[in-house]
Each structure stands twice: as structure tokens, then as C-alpha cells.
Amino acid sequence: MLNNWDPSGVEEKVNWYQEFVQRHAPQQVSWFQDVGNREEDEIRREATGAGILFDEDGLASKLIAPLDDGSIKIWEASTHNTNIGNQVIQSEIGLLSNRGSDLDRSTRLTQSQAIMTETGAVEGMSYR
């Protein structure tokens, strides 16, 4: 029993140096820009999920998130870019909820929020 203090498997090779580094290295965290609010909005928008777009090398390139107003926001996620975490672009309100510019902004926002709350982002986005 005393020799089983190590939780690794019997055949598993443990890199004790990497274990030490992972446990004791200083932590560094950088955040993506806040979803924030548009100039016209009085309330803050909320991301209802997130996805990562990978480049051809399999590295993270962009972070994509649907917002509660039916829009989509994209951030830079590539570590090779000095603007990592900065917003790249945001779509118009109602894109995911199929509420177009034929409606006034207030109606589009109200209907989009109701649809996004009821069905969520998963129903509005698909992978192709």
C-alpha cells in the first residue's frame, strides 16, 4: 500500500520535471476583451457560448461567441498575433435569430433576446 502513493498507472512514465513546473510555475492569465455593450445599449451583452476556429496548423486562430442579442462576436486568439484577445468584428443584432433590418432596432433586440433565451445559441449555429 505504501508504494501506491503515486496515482500514475503502473506502465505510465511520469516526467517529474514537467510535473514540478506545472505545479509551481508562476501563473499568467490574459483575458479577451469584454463582450461589453454597444453605444446604443444600456445593458451589457452576454456571451451564450464560445467556439474556437483553428488555423491550418491546428492552432487556435479566433474565438467566436454568440451573444444574447442574436449577434456574433469574434476575437483574435492566435498567440502569434500581438492583438490576442482583442475584438475582430461583431455582427448586427439578430443575425442568429433571423431578425433583420426590416424591424426597428428595439423590436429586433427584444425579439432576438427572447429567441436566444428560449432556444439558445446551439440551435442558431451549426458546424459545416
N, C-alpha and C positions, 0 to 999 in steps of 0.2 A: 504494500500500500504506500509506503513512504517514497518509493521510486516513481510513483504515478502523479507527482505534483505538477508535471508539465502536461498541459492539456492537448499538446500536438499528438498526431497519430504516431503509431509505432514506426512506420516507414517514412514519415514526413521529415524532411530536412529543414531545420529551423536556422535562419540567418539571424544570429543573436545580435549582430551589429545593427542590422536594419530594424530589428525589434526595439533596440535601445533608442535609435534615432527617432523612430515613430512615436515612442512614448515620451521622450524628453526634449525633443527639438522645440524651439520656440514656435508658437502658432502664429500664422499670418492669415488674416481674413480680409478680403476686399469684397464689397457689395456692389451689386448692379444698381444703376440709377433707379430711384423710387418710381413707381408707376405714377405717382403724383396726381395732379389734376390739370385739366385744360383751363385756359384762361376763362372760358365761359362757365365752367362748372364751379359750384360752391362746395362740392363734396369730393373726397379723394376716391379715385378709382381703385378697384381691387383686381389683382390677377387671379383667375379662377383655375389655373393650372399652368403648366410650363412644359416646353419641349426643347430639345437640343437639335440643331441642324449641324451635321458633321461634314467636314470637307473631304476631298478625295483621299486624303491620308488617314482618315478615320479620327481626326482631331476635332474637338468642339469648335464650331465657327460662329454660330449665332444662337441666342436664346430667344425662343418665341413663346409668347404668352397671350391667351385670350383674356380680355378684360370683361368686367361685369356689365359694361355698357354695349357689349357686342362688337367691340373693336379688337384689333390685334396689334400688339406692340412687339418690336424686335430690338434686341440689344446685341452689341458686339461681345462675343465670348471667346475669341481667339487670343491665346496668350502671346501670339506673335504681333498683335496689334496694340499700340500704346493707348488706344481708346477703349480697352476692355472695360465692360460694364456700362458704357455709355449707350444711350438710346440711338438706334439707327433710324427707325421710322415708326410711325403709328398710323394705322388705317383710320378711316372715318367711322364714326359711331354707327352701329347697326349692321356692319358687314356680315358678321356671323349669324345674326338673327334675321337677315334678309329684309332689313328696314332701310329703304333707300331714300334718296334726296327728294322724292315726291312728297314726303311728310315733313312738317316743320320740325325743327331741332328738338323741341321739348317733347313732342309726341314720339319721335323716333327714339329718344333717350328713355322715356317711360316704357314704351313697348319693348325695347331691346333689353332693358333690365328685367322686366317681367319674364321674358322668354329665356334669358340666360339664367335666371334664378330657377325657373321651372325645369328646363331641360339640361342646363349646364353646358360647358364647353365641349365635352366629349361628344355630344350629339351634333354639335355645329362644325366640328373639324374631322377630317379623315386623312389618313396617310395614303399617298399614291406613289 
